[in-house]
Amino acid sequence: MSPRVVLVGMPGSGKTTTGRRLAKILGVPFADSDGLVERSCGVTVPEIFAERGEAAFRTLEAAAIRDALRDFAGVLALGGGAILDSGTRAALVASRVPVALLDAPLPVLLKRVGDARTRPLLRDDPGGRLRALARQRRPLYAEVATLTVDTGARTSVKAAAHIAARLHAMETVT
């Protein structure tokens, strides 16, 4: 058992919203890696960052993703920084699960994250941090992605329908 698809992308790219809609279309459950970590720890991601730091969070996140790649049969959305872990990237590639990169231009991402109060890595300077994170992460997203979807000009409904159609096409080819 493994996920039908994994969604990756920058904060604000629409992973959670699109993922929930996609799961509904496919008739499967939805999970996001932040939620999996929160359930296993009993505290929120911001609390983990504040109490234990980013490194501890990334370790918990990597373990939750490895477990989900093995045990979860639905749509899995990863936190924007999950791909920073080389083991997570290797596990994604080895799983052979389709990985959809949700991509949107920086101005769209910034508008969507707003003041970023609930996003520990963006809280102090959302615009500057998003630019820096994009430079760091985009090559890593490309390393694992099997398909890319522009979510800057698409609603989450259209993005989910587009991914579902692409998954269907991929399944009929194999």
N, C-alpha and C positions, 0 to 999 in steps of 0.2 A: 504494500500500500504506500503510495506517495501522493503528493499534491498534484492536482490537475495542471496548475500553473503557479509560478511564483512571480510576484510583482516587485520590482526594484525601481528606485528613482530618488531624486532629491526631495527634501522636505517641501511639501506643497504641490508635488507633481500629481497628486490624486490617488495615491496607492490605496488608502483606506476606503474612500468613497467609491472609486471605480471597482475596487476589489469586492465590496459588498454587493454592488449591482451585478458584477460578473458572476459571483457565486449564486445569486438568485437566478440568473439566466441559465447557468449550468446545472442548477438543482443540487448544489453541494454546499457544505458549510464554508464559512469564512473565518480566518484567523489572521491576526497580525503579530509579528514577533514581539512588539512591545507588550501587548496584552498577554502573551504567553509568559513573558518574564515576570510581569506584574502578578499573574496568578500563581506562579511558582514561588515567588518571594513574599507575597502578601503586602507589598508596598508599591507605590507608583514609581514610574521611571524617574521623574524629577527628584523623588526622595532617594532613590538609589544613587543618582548622580551626586546629590548633596551629602549623603552619609558615607558613601563608599567610593565615589569617584567614577570617572568614565571608564577606566581600565577594568574595574570590577564589573560594571554594567556590560561591557563588551564581552567579557568571559561568560556571563550569564546568558547574554543574547546568542552567542555562538552555540552554546549547549542547547538552548531552546530550538534553534533552527535545525541543528543536526537531528534532534528528536523528531521535529515536525517533518523533516524530509523523509524520515523512516516511517512515521506513524500517522500522519495526517492526510486524509484524502479529500482535499478541498482546494480553495483558493487561499494562498498564503502571501501576505504582504509583509515585506521586510522593512525594518526601520532604515532610514536613509543611509546610515553609517554602517550597516551590517556587513557590507561588502569590503570594509576596511580589513577584516580578518581574512588572512590568506587561506586558513582552513575552511572558512565558510564559502569562499569563492571556489575552492577545490571541491567541496561537498556539493555545491550547486551544479558544477560541471559534471561531476561523476554521477549525480542522480539521474541525469538525462531528462529531467523535468523541464518543460518549456519555461523560459525566464523572459518575462515581458518587461522591457525598460520603458517606464512612463517618463516622457521627456517634455519639458516646457521651458520657454525662455525665462531668463532671470527676472524680468519685470513681472511676469505672471506669477512666478513662485513667490516673489516678495509681496505682491498683493494678497496672495492666498494665505501666507503665514502671518500677515498683519504684525502685531507687536510681539509675537512669538513668546508670550509669557509662559506657555506650557512646553516650550521647546528649549531645554537647557543649553544646547550648543548655540542657539541663535539669540538668546535673550538680550545680550548687551548691545549688539550691533547687527540686526537682522540682515541688512543689505550687504555689509562688508563680509560678514560670516558666510552668507550664501555664495557670494562670489568666490571666496577662498575654498569653500567646500566643493563647489562645482569644479574648480580647477583640479582639485585633488581626486575627486570621486568619479568624474565622467569616464576616464580611461578604465577604471575598475568595473563600472557598470557595463561598458562595452565588452569587457573580457568575459562576462557571464551571460550576456543577453543573447537570446535566440530570435527575438523580434523586438522592434522599437515602435512605440506608439506616441505620436505627438498629442499631448493632452493640453497644450496651450490653447489650441483653437477648437477643441472638442469638449462637449459636456461629458460628464462622467457616464451618462447613459450611452452616448455615442461611442465613447472610448471602450466601454464594456462590450458593446455589441461588436465593435471592430475586433477586439481581442477574441471574443467567442468565435467569430467567423474565421479568424486566422488559425485558431486552435483546431477548428473543424477541418480546415483545409490541410493542416499538418497531419491530422489523424487519418485522413483519407489517402494521403500519399504514402504513409508507412504501412 
